[in-house]
């Protein structure tokens, strides 16, 4: 057996695009009896709840840069993760993100949907 035959990575198995939380995000509007017309409206309403607390967060500019200027995502991360966000953004073991780190999720549209659903599921 050769060294390359061993899996030396400790990363989790990855859930490919189109098979993760982003499906729940995309299917939200197709379900009956929903309070919001679509997942974007739900996300906007949900993230608004963290906006006031954002004013007290000491590292606003740095977090905004790390989330590509997405204010709503920054508000929610500051609320739920707090000052430990830098470490959290690098973790690839977060249930719901399919083996991707939050930073990796920020690189794609479907990854951002996974992040949003991760936080919105906390409201359920």
Backbone as numpy.savetxt, mean C-alpha at the origin, in Angstrom:
# Nx Ny Nz CAx CAy CAz Cx Cy Cz
25.15 -31.36 -6.64 24.30 -30.19 -6.64 25.19 -28.95 -6.64
24.76 -27.94 -7.38 25.53 -26.71 -7.51 24.94 -25.63 -6.63
25.75 -24.67 -6.28 25.33 -23.56 -5.43 24.11 -22.86 -6.02
24.08 -22.68 -7.34 22.95 -21.98 -7.95 21.65 -22.76 -7.87
21.72 -24.04 -7.48 20.51 -24.84 -7.32 19.78 -24.51 -6.02
20.46 -23.84 -5.11 19.85 -23.49 -3.84 19.18 -22.13 -3.94
18.03 -22.01 -3.31 17.37 -20.72 -3.23 17.93 -19.99 -2.02
18.82 -19.06 -2.26 19.47 -18.33 -1.17 18.69 -17.09 -0.77
17.65 -16.79 -1.47 16.86 -15.61 -1.17 15.87 -15.91 -0.04
15.71 -14.95 0.82 14.73 -15.07 1.90 13.44 -14.33 1.55
13.35 -13.86 0.33 12.14 -13.14 -0.08 10.98 -14.11 -0.24
9.81 -13.58 0.00 8.60 -14.38 -0.13 8.26 -14.58 -1.61
7.48 -15.59 -1.86 7.00 -15.82 -3.21 6.14 -14.62 -3.61
6.28 -14.18 -4.82 5.57 -12.99 -5.27 4.26 -13.33 -5.97
3.25 -12.57 -5.65 1.96 -12.69 -6.31 2.00 -11.77 -7.53
1.86 -12.32 -8.72 1.98 -11.51 -9.95 0.87 -10.47 -10.09
1.14 -9.50 -10.93 0.15 -8.48 -11.26 -1.14 -9.16 -11.71
-2.26 -8.63 -11.25 -3.56 -9.16 -11.64 -4.03 -10.32 -10.79
-3.28 -10.65 -9.74 -3.68 -11.76 -8.87 -3.66 -11.37 -7.39
-3.57 -10.09 -7.10 -3.48 -9.65 -5.71 -4.61 -8.71 -5.32
-4.35 -7.92 -4.28 -5.32 -6.96 -3.74 -5.84 -5.98 -4.79
-5.07 -5.76 -5.85 -5.51 -4.81 -6.86 -6.81 -5.26 -7.51
-7.07 -6.57 -7.51 -8.33 -7.07 -8.05 -9.51 -6.60 -7.22
-9.35 -6.62 -5.90 -10.41 -6.12 -5.02 -10.67 -4.64 -5.27
-9.59 -3.92 -5.48 -9.72 -2.48 -5.76 -10.50 -2.26 -7.06
-10.11 -2.98 -8.09 -10.75 -2.81 -9.39 -12.20 -3.30 -9.41
-12.51 -4.28 -8.60 -13.87 -4.86 -8.58 -14.82 -4.15 -7.63
-14.33 -3.22 -6.87 -15.15 -2.57 -5.85 -16.46 -2.04 -6.40
-16.41 -1.32 -7.52 -17.62 -0.70 -8.05 -18.62 -1.70 -8.61
-18.21 -2.94 -8.85 -19.12 -3.93 -9.40 -19.96 -4.62 -8.32
-19.66 -4.36 -7.08 -20.41 -4.98 -5.99 -21.59 -4.11 -5.58
-22.68 -4.74 -5.28 -23.89 -4.02 -4.88 -23.77 -3.51 -3.44
-24.59 -2.53 -3.13 -24.70 -1.98 -1.78 -23.41 -1.38 -1.25
-22.66 -0.77 -2.11 -21.44 -0.09 -1.69 -21.76 1.37 -1.39
-21.10 1.90 -0.38 -21.32 3.29 0.02 -20.79 4.27 -1.02
-19.71 3.88 -1.72 -19.07 4.76 -2.68 -19.23 4.19 -4.09
-19.20 5.06 -5.08 -19.39 4.62 -6.46 -18.22 3.77 -6.96
-17.03 4.05 -6.47 -15.87 3.28 -6.90 -14.79 3.31 -5.81
-13.76 2.55 -6.02 -12.70 2.43 -5.01 -11.94 3.74 -4.83
-11.81 4.53 -5.88 -11.12 5.81 -5.74 -11.86 6.74 -4.78
-13.19 6.76 -4.88 -13.99 7.58 -3.94 -13.84 7.06 -2.52
-13.84 5.75 -2.36 -13.65 5.15 -1.03 -12.28 5.55 -0.49
-11.24 5.42 -1.30 -9.88 5.76 -0.90 -9.79 7.24 -0.48
-10.38 8.13 -1.28 -10.32 9.55 -0.96 -11.00 9.85 0.36
-12.16 9.27 0.57 -12.88 9.48 1.83 -12.10 8.90 3.01
-11.57 7.70 2.83 -10.81 7.03 3.88 -9.55 7.82 4.24
-8.80 8.23 3.23 -7.55 8.94 3.50 -7.78 10.32 4.09
-8.94 10.93 3.80 -9.26 12.22 4.40 -9.24 12.16 5.93
-9.54 11.00 6.48 -9.58 10.84 7.94 -8.21 11.06 8.58
-7.15 10.87 7.83 -5.80 11.01 8.37 -5.18 12.38 8.07
-5.87 13.21 7.33 -5.29 14.48 6.90 -4.98 15.40 8.08
-5.87 15.50 9.03 -5.64 16.40 10.16 -4.41 15.99 10.96
-4.25 14.70 11.17 -3.10 14.20 11.91 -1.78 14.47 11.16
-1.85 14.54 9.86 -0.67 14.78 9.03 0.05 16.06 9.45
-0.71 17.05 9.86 -0.12 18.32 10.26 0.85 18.20 11.43
0.73 17.13 12.22 1.60 16.91 13.37 2.78 16.01 13.04
2.81 15.47 11.85 3.87 14.53 11.46 5.14 15.31 11.17
6.24 14.91 11.78 7.48 15.70 11.71 8.30 15.51 10.43
8.03 14.47 9.66 8.88 14.18 8.50 8.07 14.18 7.20
7.22 15.14 7.08 6.31 15.21 5.93 7.03 15.20 4.59
8.01 16.07 4.41 8.67 16.20 3.11 9.36 14.90 2.70
10.05 14.27 3.65 10.76 13.03 3.32 9.78 11.92 2.93
8.71 11.77 3.68 7.73 10.73 3.36 7.07 11.03 2.01
6.73 12.27 1.76 6.13 12.62 0.46 7.05 12.26 -0.69
8.32 12.49 -0.53 9.28 12.12 -1.58 9.30 10.61 -1.79
9.25 9.86 -0.70 9.32 8.40 -0.79 8.07 7.80 -1.43
6.94 8.49 -1.34 5.70 7.98 -1.95 5.35 8.74 -3.23
6.38 9.30 -3.87 6.22 9.96 -5.16 5.20 11.10 -5.16
5.14 11.81 -4.03 4.24 12.96 -3.94 2.78 12.63 -3.73
2.46 11.39 -3.45 1.06 10.97 -3.22 0.66 11.38 -1.81
0.01 12.54 -1.69 -0.34 13.08 -0.38 -1.24 12.14 0.42
-2.23 11.59 -0.23 -3.18 10.73 0.49 -2.49 9.48 1.05
-1.62 8.89 0.27 -0.90 7.72 0.75 0.04 8.12 1.89
0.67 9.27 1.77 1.54 9.75 2.84 0.76 9.96 4.13
-0.44 10.54 4.02 -1.27 10.76 5.22 -1.54 9.45 5.92
-1.93 8.44 5.15 -2.30 7.15 5.72 -1.08 6.44 6.31
0.04 6.46 5.62 1.25 5.83 6.14 1.68 6.51 7.44
1.64 7.83 7.47 2.00 8.55 8.70 1.07 8.14 9.84
-0.21 7.99 9.53 -1.18 7.63 10.56 -0.95 6.21 11.10
-0.83 5.24 10.21 -0.75 3.85 10.63 0.66 3.36 10.95
1.66 3.89 10.26 3.02 3.41 10.43 3.86 4.36 11.27
3.61 5.63 11.13 4.31 6.63 11.93 5.76 6.82 11.52
6.58 7.17 12.48 7.98 7.52 12.24 8.82 6.33 11.74
8.32 5.13 11.86 9.08 3.95 11.40 8.82 3.64 9.92
8.27 4.60 9.19 7.90 4.37 7.80 9.07 3.95 6.90
10.27 4.46 7.17 11.41 4.12 6.30 11.67 2.62 6.31
11.66 2.02 7.48 11.84 0.57 7.57 10.65 -0.15 6.95
9.45 0.30 7.26 8.23 -0.34 6.75 8.22 -0.37 5.22
8.67 0.70 4.59 8.68 0.78 3.13 9.57 -0.28 2.48
10.51 -0.84 3.22 11.43 -1.84 2.66 11.02 -3.28 2.95
10.02 -3.48 3.76 9.61 -4.84 4.15 8.91 -5.56 3.00
9.28 -6.81 2.77 8.63 -7.60 1.73 7.78 -8.72 2.33
7.48 -8.61 3.62 6.73 -9.66 4.31 5.36 -9.18 4.78
4.84 -8.15 4.16 3.56 -7.58 4.58 2.43 -8.32 3.86
1.57 -8.95 4.63 0.43 -9.65 4.05 -0.38 -8.69 3.19
-0.77 -9.15 2.05 -1.58 -8.34 1.15 -0.79 -7.69 0.03
0.53 -7.61 0.17 1.33 -6.98 -0.88 1.99 -8.01 -1.79
1.74 -9.26 -1.54 2.18 -10.32 -2.44 3.68 -10.47 -2.58
4.41 -10.28 -1.49 5.85 -10.46 -1.53 6.63 -9.24 -1.99
5.93 -8.17 -2.32 6.58 -6.93 -2.72 6.66 -6.00 -1.51
7.69 -5.20 -1.47 7.79 -4.18 -0.43 6.88 -3.01 -0.82
6.48 -2.19 0.15 5.71 -1.00 -0.22 6.44 -0.12 -1.23
7.76 0.01 -1.10 8.53 0.81 -2.07 8.41 0.23 -3.48
8.46 -1.08 -3.60 8.30 -1.71 -4.91 6.88 -1.50 -5.44
5.90 -1.56 -4.56 4.52 -1.33 -4.97 4.32 0.07 -5.53
5.06 1.03 -5.01 4.94 2.41 -5.47 5.39 2.60 -6.92
6.06 1.62 -7.48 6.59 1.72 -8.84 5.56 1.41 -9.92
4.42 0.83 -9.53 3.42 0.44 -10.53 2.02 0.87 -10.09
1.14 1.03 -11.04 -0.26 1.37 -10.74 -0.91 0.27 -9.92
-0.69 -0.98 -10.32 -1.31 -2.09 -9.60 -0.72 -2.21 -8.19
0.54 -1.87 -8.03 1.15 -1.91 -6.70 0.57 -0.86 -5.77
0.29 0.32 -6.31 -0.34 1.38 -5.50 -1.74 0.93 -5.07
-2.45 0.25 -5.96 -3.77 -0.27 -5.59 -3.65 -1.28 -4.46
-2.61 -2.10 -4.49 -2.40 -3.05 -3.38 -2.17 -2.30 -2.08
-1.37 -1.25 -2.13 -1.13 -0.46 -0.91 -2.42 0.15 -0.39
-3.19 0.73 -1.28 -4.46 1.33 -0.87 -5.38 0.28 -0.23
-5.51 -0.86 -0.87 -6.38 -1.91 -0.32 -5.87 -2.43 1.01
-4.57 -2.51 1.16 -3.99 -2.94 2.43 -4.52 -2.07 3.57
-4.48 -0.76 3.36 -4.94 0.16 4.40 -6.46 0.19 4.50
-7.17 0.15 3.38 -8.63 0.21 3.44 -9.21 -1.04 4.09
-8.53 -2.17 3.97 -9.02 -3.38 4.63 -9.00 -3.22 6.16
-8.16 -2.34 6.65 -8.12 -2.08 8.10 -9.41 -1.43 8.58
-10.12 -0.80 7.66 -11.38 -0.13 8.02 -12.55 -1.10 8.09
-12.36 -2.27 7.53 -13.47 -3.25 7.48 -13.55 -4.08 8.75
